[in-house]
Amino acid sequence: MTPSFAPPTLAQPETLGAVLQQQGFALLDAVSMCALSGCSLSALDSLRAQWTDLPPDAYLRDGGRYRRRRHASFVVQDGKLTQEPHRAHWQPLEYNALHGGMQRLFEPMTADVLGQPVWTQLLLWVATVCSGLRGQQPWFVEAHQFRIDTTDGIGRPTPEGAHRDGVDMVAVFLVDREGIKGGETRVFDATGPNGQRFTLSQPWSVMLLDDERVIHESTPIQPLATDGWRDTLVLTLRAGGFQDETR
């Protein structure tokens, strides 16, 4: 089927839950996200420098050099955030045909990010949104810092293509983008051709996804002149435990 794209619509703070329930995803600008989470934009902006020293992703099966990342895992329960011992990221092949079935042990996120009060505040808010969608319960959260650059002339935010992540909810925050074109986000109904397309361009705007209902991807980026990059923070929330090869 040929995809049919509708124009994007920003959710308002008072309608976020209803929009997520209705269409399976919601898009918030930075002002609305800060209003809902209680995070100040200045505190969030203080984290942006921590995307400049991300180590290369050593697991890219397409041979590319365009992705850098760090990873950490947490549990949110009873309004408290607890960091888990560092662990490998694993996805089944049914959700990631390119990199599924691999134990990928990325470099851990640093205390320069995790030690900031705004980090805890942000994750607790995302967990609250997920509880509104799925009901109050413990949430197993994986956090990924990504930098996609144009080292190879082109960078691929989602080399696996349009996909689901096998979790309950996904939050994709744009942290920065510099000197690039492309990086358009596309969200499709999991059971049909309808979708929306938009480009996250404002730092700390966020896309929230009900992972059971929608499929998502981002198009490749190319440099406008010399090198460029796109920085994101991706949070996945899952009930019942982390994705694990033995589960």
N, C-alpha and C positions, 0 to 999 in steps of 0.2 A: 504494500500500500504506500502511496505517496504521502509524506507528512504534510499536515495542514497546520500552519503556524498562526496563532493569534497574537496581537500586540501584548506586551507585558503590562501588568498592573501592579503598582506598589501597594502593599498592604499598609493599613493604618494601625497604629498601636492598639486601638480598641477593637479592631476586627481581625487581628492575627489568627486567633484560634479558629474563627469561623472560616477564614480563607483556607487555612490548612485542611480543615475538615472537608470543605467543598471541593477543592481542586487538587489536593495532594501536595501542594508546595506553596510557598509564600516568599515574596521578595520584600526586604525592608531596606530603606536607606539608613545611613549612619545615624541621623538624628533620631529616627524612630527606634532603632536598635538600642541606642544609648538610653533613651527615655524608658524603654521597657526593662532593660537589664540593670539600670542604675550605674553603669560604667561611664566614666567621663571620657570624652574623646581624647583629651590630653594624656590621660593615663594609658589608653590603648595605643596612642601614637608613640609613646615611650618604648613600646615593644618592637616597633618596626625595624630598628637597627639590628635586632637579633636574627633577621632573615639574611644578613649579608655574609655570614660565615657558615652557612649550611654545607655539610659534606656531600660529595657526589653520591647519587643513588647507584649502588654497585650491582643492582639486580635487573637492570633494564634488558629485556630479551631482544629488543630491536637494535641493540648495539649503540644506541644514542648516548650523548653526553649532556643532554639538555635538562636533566632533572637533578635537583639537590633537595635533601629532606632530613628532618629529624622526627622522632616519634616518642610518644609517652602514653601510658595507660593509667586510668583512674576508675574509681567507683564512687558514684554519688548515691548516698543513702541517708535518709532522715535529715536532709538539709546540710550534709557535710560532704566535703570532697576529700578523698583519700587517694594518694598516689600509690600505684601498685609497683612491685619490683619490675625492673625493665624486662621486657619480653619481646619475642619475635611477633611480627605482624603476619597473619596467615588468612588467606581467603580460599574457598573452594573454587574449583574450575568453573562451576556453574555460574558464578558471579564474576569471575575474572579469567577469561579464556587465555589471556596472555601471561599473567603472572600468578594465577591460582595454583594451589598445590605446593607452593614454595614457602619454607620458613625464612622470612626476610627479617634479619636482625639489623635494623637501622640504628644509627647513632642516636643516643638519647637526647631529649630536649634538656636545656641547661637551666640552672637556677636563676639566671638572668631573666628568664621568662616565668618559670614556675614559681619563683619566690615573690612575685609581685601580687599584691592583693587583688588587682584588677583581673588577674588570671582566674583566681578562684571565683570571683564574682561573675565572670563571663560564663564559666562552665556550669555554675549552679543555675544561672538563668536558662541556659540551653536545656538543662535537665528538667527544669520546671515546664518549659514549652513541651518537651517530650511527654511529661506526665499528663499534661492537658490533652495530648493526643491519644495516649495509650493507657492512662491511669497511673496513679501513684505507685511506685515500686523502685527498687534499686536499679541504677543504670550503669552499665559497663561501657566506659567511654574510652575511645582511642583518639588521640590528637596527633595531627600530622602538620608540621611546617613544610611547605613546598616553595621552592623557587624553580620556575620553568624559564630557561633563558634561550637565547638564539645563538649559542656557541656553534651549533652545526648549521646555522642558517635558518633553521626552523625548530620550534619547540612544541612538544605535544603534551598538553595538560592531561589528556586521557588517552594514552596510547592503546588502551584496551578497547576503545570505542564506547558507544552508548551502552550503559550498564546500570545494574543495581549493585548495592554493596552487601546485601545479606544482613542488614541491621534494621532497626526500627526507624531511626531518623538520622539524617545527615545535615550538617550545617556547614556551608562553605562561605567563609569570610574573605573578601578581597582585602589584602593588606597593602598592596602597592602594585602599580604597573608603570613601566617606564620604557619609552622608545620603541613601542611595538604597535602592530596592527593585528587584528584577529582576536582570538581568545573569546569568541562568542559562546555563551552558554545556551544549551538546548535541553529542554525538558519535555518528555513525551509521556502520554498515558501508557502505562505498562500493557494495557490490553487493546490499544487502538492507535490510530495515526495522529491524533490531535496533540498539539504541543505549543509551547511558547519559546521564543528565542530573544535573547537580550545580552548585553555586554556589561558585566560588572565593571564599573570604572571609578567609583567613589570608594576611597579607603574606608573600611569597616562597614560597608554595606554587606548584607548577608542574604544568602539563599537557603531556605529551610525546606527539606524534602521529607515527605513520608515515603520511605524507601520501598514499602510494599506496593505502593500505587503508581510510582513514576520511575522512569528511566532517564538518566542524564548523561551528558557529555559536554566537553568544551572543545572548540575547534583549535587547530594549531595556531601558534603565533609566529610572526615574521618581524624582522627589525625594520624600523622606519629609516634608519641611517646605518649606524654601526650596531653595537650589541644592545639588546634590550632584555627585559625580564617581566615576569608576572609572579607576584608573591601571594600566596593564599594560606589560610589556616583552615583545615578541614577537621571537623569533629564528627565522629560516628557514635551513636548511642544504641545499645542493644540490651534487651531484657534477658535475664537468665544466665548470663555469662559471656565472656569474650568468645569470638570465633576461634575454634581450636581444632587442629587436625584430628585429635582423638575423640571429639564429641560426636 
